[in-house]
Amino acid sequence: MLLRQLFLFGIVGTIGFIVDAGILYLSKSFLGIYWGRGLSFVCAVFATWILNRNITFKANHKLSLFKEFAFYLWCMLFGGAANLITYYLLIHYFGLVAENPIIGVAIGSVVGMAINFLSSKFLVFK
């Protein structure tokens, strides 16, 4: 069960990345890269919430849709922050990562995904 959920969470995360990047590139010409990124993040969180809610964590949902989404968005902010903090710390303290930032992106993504998975499984969709 846990491995299946992790696998599905990873697939949903990949779809979320595609939504995120797609919305950013569609909106950056009129919103800019910062506001466009804000819009794309919210759209990606919304897409992953719907998919995780209905596919990854099929559960008895006790909150209203609005409250559940708001809580999910809040929890995803922590994983996103952990991702960015991990990336910046690795870039700052390790020359190898500064020279190859993809390493920092990968490690940050794993840290963020772990936090997002745990918060989804044990807080949002318990």
C-alpha positions as CSV (number, residue, x, y, z in Angstrom):
1,M,0.0,0.0,0.0
2,L,2.7,2.5,1.0
3,L,4.9,1.7,-2.1
4,R,1.8,2.1,-4.3
5,Q,1.0,5.4,-2.8
6,L,4.6,6.6,-3.1
7,F,4.6,5.5,-6.8
8,L,1.3,7.3,-7.5
9,F,2.4,10.4,-5.6
10,G,5.5,10.5,-7.8
11,I,3.4,10.3,-11.0
12,V,1.0,12.9,-9.7
13,G,4.1,15.1,-8.9
14,T,5.3,14.7,-12.4
15,I,2.0,15.8,-13.7
16,G,2.1,18.7,-11.3
17,F,5.5,19.7,-12.6
18,I,4.1,19.7,-16.2
19,V,1.1,21.9,-15.1
20,D,3.4,24.2,-13.2
21,A,5.9,24.7,-16.1
22,G,3.1,24.9,-18.7
23,I,1.2,27.6,-16.9
24,L,4.3,29.5,-16.1
25,Y,5.3,29.6,-19.8
26,L,1.8,30.4,-20.9
27,S,1.5,33.3,-18.4
28,K,5.0,34.8,-18.1
29,S,4.6,37.1,-21.1
30,F,1.7,39.0,-19.5
31,L,2.3,38.3,-15.7
32,G,6.1,38.1,-15.7
33,I,8.1,35.3,-14.2
34,Y,7.3,36.0,-10.5
35,W,3.5,36.5,-10.7
36,G,3.4,33.8,-13.4
37,R,5.2,31.5,-11.0
38,G,2.7,32.2,-8.3
39,L,-0.2,31.4,-10.6
40,S,1.5,28.3,-11.9
41,F,2.3,27.0,-8.4
42,V,-1.3,27.4,-7.3
43,C,-2.5,25.6,-10.5
44,A,-0.1,22.8,-10.0
45,V,-1.1,22.4,-6.3
46,F,-4.8,22.3,-7.4
47,A,-4.1,19.7,-10.0
48,T,-2.1,17.5,-7.6
49,W,-4.7,17.9,-4.9
50,I,-7.4,16.6,-7.2
51,L,-5.3,13.7,-8.4
52,N,-3.9,12.8,-5.0
53,R,-7.4,13.1,-3.5
54,N,-9.0,10.8,-6.0
55,I,-6.2,8.4,-7.0
56,T,-3.3,8.3,-4.5
57,F,-5.1,8.7,-1.2
58,K,-8.6,7.5,-1.7
59,A,-10.0,8.1,1.8
60,N,-13.1,9.3,3.6
61,H,-12.7,13.0,3.2
62,K,-13.9,14.8,6.4
63,L,-13.3,18.4,5.4
64,S,-15.3,20.5,2.9
65,L,-13.6,20.7,-0.5
66,F,-12.5,24.3,0.1
67,K,-11.1,23.6,3.5
68,E,-9.3,20.4,2.3
69,F,-7.8,22.3,-0.6
70,A,-6.7,25.2,1.6
71,F,-5.1,22.8,4.0
72,Y,-3.4,20.9,1.2
73,L,-2.0,24.2,-0.3
74,W,-0.7,25.2,3.2
75,C,1.0,21.8,3.6
76,M,2.6,22.0,0.1
77,L,4.1,25.3,1.0
78,F,6.2,23.6,3.6
79,G,7.5,21.0,1.2
80,G,8.2,23.7,-1.4
81,A,10.1,25.8,1.2
82,A,12.2,22.7,2.3
83,N,13.0,22.1,-1.4
84,L,14.3,25.6,-1.9
85,I,16.1,25.8,1.4
86,T,17.9,22.5,0.7
87,Y,18.8,23.7,-2.7
88,Y,20.2,27.0,-1.4
89,L,22.1,25.4,1.4
90,L,23.7,22.8,-0.9
91,I,24.7,25.5,-3.4
92,H,26.2,27.7,-0.6
93,Y,28.1,25.0,1.2
94,F,29.2,22.6,-1.5
95,G,31.3,23.7,-4.5
96,L,30.4,20.5,-6.4
97,V,26.7,21.4,-6.1
98,A,27.4,25.1,-7.0
99,E,29.1,23.8,-10.2
100,N,26.4,21.3,-10.9
101,P,23.1,22.8,-9.6
102,I,21.1,20.0,-10.9
103,I,22.3,18.0,-7.9
104,G,20.8,20.6,-5.6
105,V,17.6,20.6,-7.6
106,A,17.4,16.8,-7.4
107,I,18.1,16.6,-3.6
108,G,15.8,19.5,-2.9
109,S,13.1,17.8,-4.9
110,V,13.4,14.6,-2.9
111,V,13.3,16.5,0.4
112,G,10.3,18.5,-0.7
113,M,8.6,15.4,-2.0
114,A,9.2,13.5,1.2
115,I,7.6,16.3,3.3
116,N,4.7,16.7,0.9
117,F,4.0,12.9,0.9
118,L,4.1,12.7,4.7
119,S,1.9,15.7,5.1
120,S,-0.5,14.5,2.5
121,K,-0.7,10.9,3.9
122,F,-0.9,11.8,7.6
123,L,-2.4,15.2,7.7
124,V,-4.6,16.0,4.7
125,F,-5.8,12.6,3.6
126,K,-5.5,10.7,6.9
